[in-house]
Amino acid sequence: MLFTPRPPSKSVLTPCIGVCRLRDDGLCAGCFRTADEIAGWRDYDDATRQRLIDDVLPAREAQR
């Protein structure tokens, strides 16, 4: 049996921009994530992270 290594996964990076302050509405002033999303980010799979970055966070930003 021949071992073929898998290419490294392309993890989705955090949307954090270093402006870490929760606003009164519970969203981060910099990345628009909730405290639960920030805390759970490392446990999310790449598909969940990408959905947040592509769909959820831009929609939240547009509503502010």
C-alpha positions as CSV (number, residue, x, y, z in Angstrom):
1,M,0.0,0.0,0.0
2,L,1.4,3.4,-1.0
3,F,0.9,6.3,1.3
4,T,-0.2,9.5,-0.4
5,P,-0.1,12.5,1.9
6,R,-3.1,14.8,1.8
7,P,-2.5,18.4,1.0
8,P,-2.8,20.7,4.0
9,S,-6.3,22.1,4.5
10,K,-6.9,25.7,3.7
11,S,-8.3,26.9,7.0
12,V,-10.5,30.0,6.9
13,L,-8.8,32.7,8.9
14,T,-10.5,34.8,11.5
15,P,-12.3,38.0,10.4
16,C,-10.8,39.8,13.4
17,I,-9.3,43.2,12.6
18,G,-8.1,43.9,16.1
19,V,-10.9,46.2,17.1
20,C,-12.2,44.0,19.8
21,R,-15.0,45.7,21.6
22,L,-18.6,44.3,22.0
23,R,-21.2,46.9,21.2
24,D,-24.5,47.3,23.0
25,D,-26.2,45.1,20.5
26,G,-23.8,42.2,21.3
27,L,-21.7,42.4,18.1
28,C,-18.0,43.1,17.9
29,A,-17.3,46.6,16.7
30,G,-14.6,45.3,14.3
31,C,-15.7,42.0,12.9
32,F,-19.5,41.9,13.7
33,R,-19.3,38.5,15.3
34,T,-21.2,37.7,18.5
35,A,-19.3,36.7,21.7
36,D,-20.3,33.1,21.1
37,E,-19.1,33.2,17.5
38,I,-15.7,34.6,18.6
39,A,-15.3,32.0,21.4
40,G,-16.3,29.1,19.1
41,W,-14.4,30.2,16.0
42,R,-11.6,27.7,16.4
43,D,-14.1,24.8,16.8
44,Y,-16.1,25.7,13.6
45,D,-15.4,23.8,10.5
46,D,-14.2,25.7,7.4
47,A,-17.7,25.7,5.7
48,T,-19.3,27.3,8.8
49,R,-16.5,29.9,9.0
50,Q,-16.8,30.7,5.3
51,R,-20.6,31.1,5.5
52,L,-20.1,33.6,8.3
53,I,-17.5,35.5,6.4
54,D,-19.4,35.5,3.0
55,D,-23.0,35.9,4.1
56,V,-23.7,36.6,7.8
57,L,-21.1,39.2,8.8
58,P,-21.5,41.4,5.7
59,A,-25.3,41.4,6.3
60,R,-24.8,42.5,9.8
61,E,-22.4,45.2,8.8
62,A,-24.9,46.5,6.2
63,Q,-27.6,46.8,8.9
64,R,-25.6,49.0,11.2
